[in-house]
Amino acid sequence: MKREKLVLKVRRAIENNAMLKAGEVIVCAVSGGIDSVVMLYVLASLKDEYSLKLVVAHLNHNLRGAESQREMAFTKALAKRFGARFHAKTLKEGALGSASVQEAARLERRRFLEQTAMKFKAAGVATGHNLDDQAETMLMRLIKGASLSGLAGIRLKRGMFIRPLLDVSRAEIESYAKANGIEYVVDSSNMTDKYLRNDVRHHLMCYIRRRYNPNIAETIARTASLLRADEEYIGREAQKAFQDALITTDSKTITLDVDKLVGLHSAIVSRVYLSAVHFLIGDSKSYSHYVKQFIDLIKSSGPNAVLRQPGVWSERNYTRVTITSKAPLRSEFRRIELAVPGLTVFKGAGIGIKAEIVAVGRVPERFLPDEATAYFDYDMMPRCNLVARPMLAGDRIVPFGLAGTKKVKDLYIDKKVPAFQRRVIPLILSGEDILWIPGVKRSDLYRLSGTTKRVLKLVKTVNRDR
C-alpha cells in the first residue's frame, strides 16, 4: 500500500469534517499501539501543511507492570522523534479498582486527555479509532441494546475529540505500518477474550467475515453513517421542539408546555425529555428506559400525574409538565400554632407565614387582599390561638365574596394547584374555621369594616432553605 493513499484518505476526512484549522495545537492520544502510532505518523506528515503543533499524550494505567512502563518510554521516544511535546501521567497501582476495569480506564483516559488539552490550550484531541473499532462498537451496542443515538456509532468529530482514522480499516493501517517500517508495541491485554470488545473482535467479527460478509466492517460503518444522519436530523428537530415548549428554566427545574408536546412524535418527545434530564444532571444515558413513562405522562388524560425516578422528578399539572432535580416538597408538620406576631416557618414546605397586628382607625385601600396577603378584623376573632395544618378530606371554606361553603379540594382544582403542592400548603385556622389558604383563597370571615381598629395581617413568605 502506498503511503500517499492512506494520507489522502485521512486528509479528506479532515477536510470534509472540519477537524483541523491551520495553526492549531492538537493533542495526540498515543498508547504505543499500532492505531495511535500510525495516527501520529499521519498527522506528523500533515503538520507543515496545516501548521500544526502536536502534543503527544500518554496515560499509563499501571495495569501490566514493566510492560506499561515500556509503552510509556516508547511513546516518549516517539514524541521526541517528531519534535512534539510529551505529556504523561501514571495512575497509582489499583486506582482503577477491580470491577469494570475497562470502563474505569476509559473514563480516566478521557479525563486525562481533556486536562492535557486545557494545559496546552489545544483545539482538539486526536484518537486512533478506526473503521474496525466502529464496527466492533456497533455490534457491542446491538448486543447490549442501544437507541438510535448509540447505533449511530463513533463520531468523526465530537466536541474536542477527533478521529482522523475512523474511515481507515485495520488492514489498511497494518499495511501502512509495514510499508513504512513503523514500529509499535503490542498490548498483551488485547489478546485476552475476557473483555467483550476483544471477544467480538477475535470471534464474532471473524465469523461474520468468513460466513456472511467479508466486508462487514465497511458495511456496518456505512450503516452507522446513515443512522448518524438520521439522528442528527431528529436531534435538531427535537431541539426546536424543546425551545418551543420551554416555559421557564433554572439550574434545577425545567417547565414545559404540554400542549406543545402532546401532538409530537414520540421520537421527538423522548429527546426533549432526555435533553431536559441532561441539562439538569449532566447525564441522561441511564434514563432512556424511562422515556415511555414520560410520554405516557404527557399524553395522560388526567390533569395531574407524577413520575419519580432516581434523582429526577416529573410532575404533570394540567397544561404544564415540570422536570426537576430538586426533591419534591414534603409536609413535615401536622398541626402548628402560629406565632402572632411573628414568623412561622413550615419545614419541608418551602414557605412561612408572617403575622403582625396593625392598628387602624378606618379601612385604607392598602388593606385590599391579594393571593400572598390576607387581612382580618383582629378584635372580631375569637380569643383562641391560630393554627396551621395540611388539608384533610372534606375540608370546606367560606370563600371571600361568595355565599356558602366550598370544598378546599374543589378550590385547588379551580386554581389548577399541582397535586404535590396541595399536600404542603398550610391551611390557617381560627378554632375549626379555615381563615386562609395561602396563595389560593381567604375566607369571608372577620372582614374588615369601618369600625375595625386592629388588623391581623398574614403574609406568605418564601423559605428558600427548605
Secondary structure, DSSP 8 states (H G I E B T S, - for coil): --HHHHHHHHHHHHHHTT---TT-EEEEE--SSHHHHHHHHHHHHTHHHHT-EEEEEEEE---STHHHHHHHHHHHHHHHHTT-EEEEEE--TTTT-SSSHHHHHHHHHHHHHHHHHHHTT-SEEE----HHHHHHHHHHHHHH---HHHHT---SEETTEE-TTTTS-HHHHHHHHHHTT------GGGG-SSSHHHHIIIIIHHHHHHHT-TTHHHHHHHHHHHHHHHHHHHHHHHHHHHHHHEEEE-SSEEEEEHHHHTTS-HHHHHHHHHHHHHHHHS--GGGGGGHHHHHHHHH-SSSEEEEEETTEEEEEETTEEEEESS-------S-EE--SSEEEEETTTTEEEEEEEEE-SS--GGG--BTTEEEEEGGGS-SS-EEEE---TT-EE-BTT-SS-EEHHHHHHHTT--HHHHTT--EEEETTEEEEETTTEEBSTT---TT--EEEEEEEEE-TT-
